[in-house]
Amino acid sequence: MFFKPFSLLQRGLKALLVCGLCACARLLARLSIRLYVRAC
């Protein structure tokens, strides 16, 4: 009973981290595309 909430919290943090990484990657991709278009 004690470990369940902790594992759930860990899972939530992991999901949040993955979402954050995806958001950062998307933002970087958008910026790189914009810079590439501007360079061309």
C-alpha positions in Angstrom: 0.0 0.0 0.0 2.9 2.3 0.7 4.7 1.8 -2.6 1.7 2.2 -4.8 1.3 6.0 -4.6 5.1 6.4 -5.0 5.2 4.3 -8.2 2.2 6.2 -9.5 4.0 9.5 -8.8 7.1 8.2 -10.5 5.1 7.1 -13.5 3.5 10.6 -13.6 6.9 12.3 -13.4 8.2 10.1 -16.2 5.2 10.9 -18.4 5.7 14.6 -17.7 9.3 14.4 -18.6 8.6 12.6 -21.8 5.9 15.2 -22.7 8.4 18.0 -21.9 11.1 16.4 -24.1 8.6 16.0 -27.0 7.5 19.6 -26.6 11.1 20.8 -26.6 11.9 18.7 -29.7 8.9 20.0 -31.5 9.8 23.6 -30.7 13.4 23.0 -31.8 12.2 21.4 -35.1 9.9 24.4 -35.7 12.8 26.9 -35.1 15.2 24.9 -37.2 12.7 24.7 -40.1 12.1 28.5 -39.8 15.9 29.2 -39.9 16.4 26.8 -42.8 13.6 28.5 -44.8 15.1 31.9 -44.0 18.6 30.7 -45.1 17.3 29.4 -48.4 
